[in-house]
Amino acid sequence: MSMLDRKLGRDLWRVRGQALAIMLVISLGVMLLVMMDGLVNSLSETRHSYYQRYRLAEIFAPVKRAPRRLLTEVAALPGVAVAEGRINGGGLLNLPGVAAPIRARMLSLPTRLNQLVLSAGRQPEPGRRHEVLLLDGFARARGLAPGDTLLATLNGGRSA
């Protein structure tokens, strides 16, 4: 053992508390780096699988009064797997026990993209025009349940 090695050993022994604190700080830093990297990878994978499971769209392009042929043109673009159009509009809901009508955003149901998760009830059947889905928070706040009847005013016409 050389003289410098013995001196290094004595110096480390003298500052052993500081050396131990430095080793702990470095160890904790490495541990946090590994843990955060794992967390970011896990969250990224969870998001990816969620988007795959519910077929969430990656890009939204709102337009007003676009012709249907535009969907086939968009679907033909390179990198586009599926293009889907939906109708989006406003309306008024008349709820029992509420004096003034409530403004509501109405959307047509998705067919291929942005699949819905139902917390109660069932999907509306094709061809049954008087069935709707409500956001869970809205239904709970207003005391609405599957099977309840709503009066809606859309484009100046009233429907139940």
C-alpha positions as CSV (number, residue, x, y, z in Angstrom):
1,M,0.0,0.0,0.0
2,S,1.5,3.3,-1.0
3,M,1.9,6.3,1.1
4,L,-0.8,8.3,-0.8
5,D,-3.3,5.4,-0.4
6,R,-2.8,5.5,3.4
7,K,-3.1,9.3,3.4
8,L,-6.3,9.1,1.4
9,G,-7.7,6.5,3.9
10,R,-6.9,8.7,6.9
11,D,-8.4,11.8,5.2
12,L,-11.6,9.9,4.4
13,W,-11.8,8.6,7.9
14,R,-11.5,12.2,9.2
15,V,-14.3,13.4,7.0
16,R,-16.4,10.2,7.2
17,G,-19.6,12.1,8.1
18,Q,-19.3,14.4,5.1
19,A,-18.3,11.6,2.8
20,L,-21.3,9.5,4.0
21,A,-23.7,12.5,3.4
22,I,-22.3,13.1,-0.1
23,M,-22.7,9.4,-0.9
24,L,-26.3,9.4,0.4
25,V,-27.2,12.5,-1.7
26,I,-25.7,11.0,-4.8
27,S,-27.5,7.7,-4.2
28,L,-30.8,9.4,-3.6
29,G,-30.3,11.5,-6.8
30,V,-29.6,8.3,-8.9
31,M,-32.6,6.6,-7.2
32,L,-34.9,9.5,-8.0
33,L,-33.7,9.7,-11.6
34,V,-34.4,6.0,-12.2
35,M,-37.8,6.2,-10.4
36,M,-38.9,9.2,-12.4
37,D,-37.7,7.7,-15.7
38,G,-39.8,4.6,-14.9
39,L,-42.8,6.8,-13.9
40,V,-42.6,8.7,-17.2
41,N,-42.4,5.5,-19.2
42,S,-45.3,4.0,-17.3
43,L,-47.5,7.1,-17.8
44,S,-46.6,7.2,-21.5
45,E,-47.5,3.6,-22.0
46,T,-50.7,4.0,-20.1
47,R,-51.7,6.9,-22.2
48,H,-50.9,5.0,-25.4
49,S,-52.9,2.0,-24.4
50,Y,-55.9,4.2,-23.3
51,Y,-55.8,6.0,-26.7
52,Q,-55.7,2.6,-28.4
53,R,-58.5,1.1,-26.4
54,Y,-61.0,3.9,-26.9
55,R,-59.7,4.8,-30.4
56,L,-59.1,8.5,-29.5
57,A,-58.4,10.8,-32.4
58,E,-55.0,12.5,-32.5
59,I,-56.1,15.5,-34.5
60,F,-59.4,17.5,-34.5
61,A,-60.3,19.9,-37.2
62,P,-63.5,21.8,-36.6
63,V,-65.2,23.2,-39.7
64,K,-68.6,24.7,-40.4
65,R,-70.7,23.2,-43.2
66,A,-68.1,21.1,-44.9
67,P,-69.2,18.8,-47.7
68,R,-69.1,15.0,-47.0
69,R,-66.6,14.4,-49.8
70,L,-64.1,16.3,-47.7
71,L,-63.9,13.3,-45.4
72,T,-62.8,11.0,-48.2
73,E,-60.2,13.5,-49.3
74,V,-58.9,13.8,-45.7
75,A,-58.9,10.0,-45.3
76,A,-56.8,9.7,-48.5
77,L,-54.0,11.9,-47.1
78,P,-50.8,10.1,-46.2
79,G,-50.6,9.1,-42.6
80,V,-54.4,9.3,-42.0
81,A,-55.8,6.0,-40.9
82,V,-59.4,7.0,-40.3
83,A,-61.3,10.2,-40.8
84,E,-64.7,10.7,-39.2
85,G,-67.2,13.6,-39.3
86,R,-69.5,14.5,-36.5
87,I,-72.3,17.1,-36.2
88,N,-71.8,19.6,-33.4
89,G,-74.4,22.2,-32.4
90,G,-76.1,24.0,-29.6
91,G,-79.6,23.5,-28.1
92,L,-81.8,24.2,-25.1
93,L,-82.9,21.6,-22.6
94,N,-86.0,22.0,-20.5
95,L,-85.7,20.1,-17.3
96,P,-88.5,19.5,-14.8
97,G,-88.0,21.8,-11.8
98,V,-85.8,24.2,-13.6
99,A,-87.4,27.5,-14.6
100,A,-85.0,28.6,-17.4
101,P,-83.9,26.3,-20.2
102,I,-80.3,25.1,-20.0
103,R,-77.9,25.7,-22.9
104,A,-76.4,22.4,-24.1
105,R,-73.8,21.3,-26.5
106,M,-75.1,18.5,-28.7
107,L,-72.8,16.1,-30.6
108,S,-73.6,13.2,-32.9
109,L,-72.3,9.9,-31.6
110,P,-69.0,8.6,-32.9
111,T,-69.0,5.5,-35.0
112,R,-65.3,4.5,-35.3
113,L,-63.2,7.1,-33.3
114,N,-63.4,8.4,-29.7
115,Q,-65.4,5.5,-28.3
116,L,-67.5,6.3,-25.3
117,V,-67.3,4.7,-21.8
118,L,-70.8,4.2,-20.3
119,S,-71.3,4.5,-16.6
120,A,-75.0,3.6,-16.7
121,G,-77.6,2.7,-19.3
122,R,-76.8,1.5,-22.8
123,Q,-75.7,2.9,-26.2
124,P,-78.6,4.4,-28.2
125,E,-79.9,1.9,-30.8
126,P,-79.4,2.9,-34.5
127,G,-82.7,4.2,-36.0
128,R,-84.1,5.3,-32.6
129,R,-83.9,9.0,-33.0
130,H,-85.2,10.0,-29.5
131,E,-82.4,8.4,-27.5
132,V,-79.4,10.4,-26.1
133,L,-76.3,10.0,-24.0
134,L,-75.6,12.5,-21.2
135,L,-72.3,13.3,-19.5
136,D,-72.2,11.5,-16.2
137,G,-71.5,14.7,-14.2
138,F,-74.4,16.5,-15.8
139,A,-76.8,13.6,-15.2
140,R,-75.8,13.2,-11.6
141,A,-76.0,17.0,-10.9
142,R,-79.5,17.2,-12.4
143,G,-80.7,13.9,-10.9
144,L,-81.2,12.2,-14.3
145,A,-81.2,8.5,-14.8
146,P,-81.5,6.1,-17.8
147,G,-85.0,6.2,-19.1
148,D,-85.8,9.8,-18.1
149,T,-87.4,12.1,-20.7
150,L,-85.9,15.4,-21.7
151,L,-87.4,18.2,-23.8
152,A,-84.9,19.7,-26.2
153,T,-85.0,22.6,-28.6
154,L,-82.7,22.1,-31.6
155,N,-82.6,24.5,-34.6
156,G,-85.9,26.0,-33.5
157,G,-87.8,22.7,-33.3
158,R,-88.8,20.9,-30.1
159,S,-88.4,17.2,-29.5
160,A,-88.7,14.8,-26.6
